[in-house]
Amino acid sequence: MKKTKMEKGRMILWGIAIIVVVLLVLATLGFRIMRSGAGSAATGGSSSDDNYASLPEKCRPPAGQDIAAWKEHLGHHAETQECLQYFS
């Protein structure tokens, strides 16, 4: 069966659309990966989060977390209130 010019044109447009969508997804994911690793790469692999490596895991602030907000969060939970001693 021969395809008409219109069918071939539609197939080409669909192919281009799929390629564009795939490239946009990959670019977005790549940007997020680069952005999340930018802090440690800029400081040669060490970041301010390394300062908290000696704390118990439940007391460590998440990467990029504001310390004042983290202290407030810890204070709201009975099981993590003892963590406040590390942030005096």
Helices and strands as residue ranges (DSSP letters): H 5-42, G 48-52, G 57-59, H 67-75, G 78-87
